[in-house]
Amino acid sequence: MRPIGRGQRCERMTPGAFSATVRPPARYRGESKCPASAGSWFRPSGEQPKADLAAEIEVIMEISRRDFVRAATGVAAAAVSQTVVPVTKADSNTTQKPPGERPIVISSANGVRTCTKAAELIRKGTHPLDAVVAGINIEELDETDHSVGVGGLPNEDGVVQLDSCVMDGPLHKAGGVAALENIATPSSVALTVMRRSDHVLLVGEGALRFARAHGFKERNLLTDQARRMWLRWKESLSDKDDWLSPEQAGRQSRAGDRIEYTTGTITCMALTGGSDLFGCTSTSGLSYKIPGRVGDSPIIGAGLYVDNEVGACGSTGRGEANLQNCSCFMVVEFMRQGMTPEEACVAMLKRIAHKTEKRLRDAQGRPNYGLTFYALRRDGLFGGASMRGTVGMAVHAGGQTRTVELPHLYPVIDQSRGKGT
């Protein structure tokens, strides 16, 4: 049964209309708080908590299908009452009948290996959130992926700063780090923030000190290839400074000297056989950003959100758009109201498109940036949608990993630089 949506009116209250559920499942509880003198730091208990942990009881009232549809339709219509935008369907429909076999793992297109690894570890009994983070680590350590981790493109000063967050559905807990330097796997640090502190988000020097305290090893994240890309960008900013491009210096440019911009990120969500949801998002952020800039990826509700009673959503693309619209939270709320994952993602994109400021629109009035949502519902239904052009989504379901194409609102951006992450 699905909880009553916010703002819905209770028509009938009968004993048969109620059922109680106890959460979170004991198998996913694994922490106990230290004495008060330990401040905000946690330590692992080593054993699963027993009956001394009070269970949170949530009363869920069932409403009729007719009332639910009426309410959900009204909310959905209000949410997308802006200019109607035709949605271009991809060749394969991503909103499918829920697969019978679990786990189900979905990710952005760069997460094929991530999905496969996470599913494999979940089947072996690894905690699902640890499994998702282990999958994300593959991309964070891949120097050829310039949108995340080692090899990510730096800020305008040539410094790589990483962002990440995690969320545990059964516990409804989260952790994140932002503007983290010198640590290759920010998702692992974010997981440690969730499990070993009383905080949700640590940033900059504080995040680095926390990572050091927990034994994370520091390393130089700027690879030679990423450094050459950054230099090429810096040399091309102006003809009125002392930085010379390869052409100005009288030598032929190399392939590695091309100006490359990243708007990418990696996001991954998993659904277990027990219908529990977990998620993680990680990124090196907008390439050549102002130092200290933080996008949506480490922010719960913007770049990732998980509600174990409903579903999960992650995002890649322009982070500022998600920060201004609490996008992933809203996608999950749309699913709560009865939308499919694809419908919820499309509704959110339409809302964002309607609210996009003039300077970020093309000549036709369309948003000139990339933005994609990936959503997974508790019943196993998955889907997504993108703002500009066809984008892929990696999916592990039924024991196999594949890439599916997502529908989009507008054609691909016809320009060399998008605004992202």
Secondary structure as GFF3:
##gff-version 3
##sequence-region A 1 421
A	DSSP	three_ten_helix	15	17	.	.	.	ID=ss1
A	DSSP	beta_strand	18	23	.	.	.	ID=ss2
A	DSSP	three_ten_helix	26	28	.	.	.	ID=ss3
A	DSSP	beta_strand	31	33	.	.	.	ID=ss4
A	DSSP	three_ten_helix	36	38	.	.	.	ID=ss5
A	DSSP	beta_strand	42	44	.	.	.	ID=ss6
A	DSSP	beta_strand	56	61	.	.	.	ID=ss7
A	DSSP	alpha_helix	65	79	.	.	.	ID=ss8
A	DSSP	beta_strand	104	108	.	.	.	ID=ss9
A	DSSP	three_ten_helix	109	111	.	.	.	ID=ss10
A	DSSP	alpha_helix	112	123	.	.	.	ID=ss11
A	DSSP	alpha_helix	128	140	.	.	.	ID=ss12
A	DSSP	beta_strand	162	168	.	.	.	ID=ss13
A	DSSP	beta_strand	173	180	.	.	.	ID=ss14
A	DSSP	alpha_helix	186	196	.	.	.	ID=ss15
A	DSSP	beta_strand	201	203	.	.	.	ID=ss16
A	DSSP	alpha_helix	204	213	.	.	.	ID=ss17
A	DSSP	alpha_helix	224	235	.	.	.	ID=ss18
A	DSSP	three_ten_helix	255	257	.	.	.	ID=ss19
A	DSSP	beta_strand	266	271	.	.	.	ID=ss20
A	DSSP	beta_strand	277	283	.	.	.	ID=ss21
A	DSSP	beta_strand	304	307	.	.	.	ID=ss22
A	DSSP	beta_strand	311	317	.	.	.	ID=ss23
A	DSSP	alpha_helix	319	325	.	.	.	ID=ss24
A	DSSP	alpha_helix	327	336	.	.	.	ID=ss25
A	DSSP	alpha_helix	341	355	.	.	.	ID=ss26
A	DSSP	three_ten_helix	358	360	.	.	.	ID=ss27
A	DSSP	beta_strand	371	377	.	.	.	ID=ss28
A	DSSP	beta_strand	382	388	.	.	.	ID=ss29
A	DSSP	beta_strand	391	397	.	.	.	ID=ss30
A	DSSP	beta_strand	400	406	.	.	.	ID=ss31
A	DSSP	beta_strand	408	410	.	.	.	ID=ss32
###
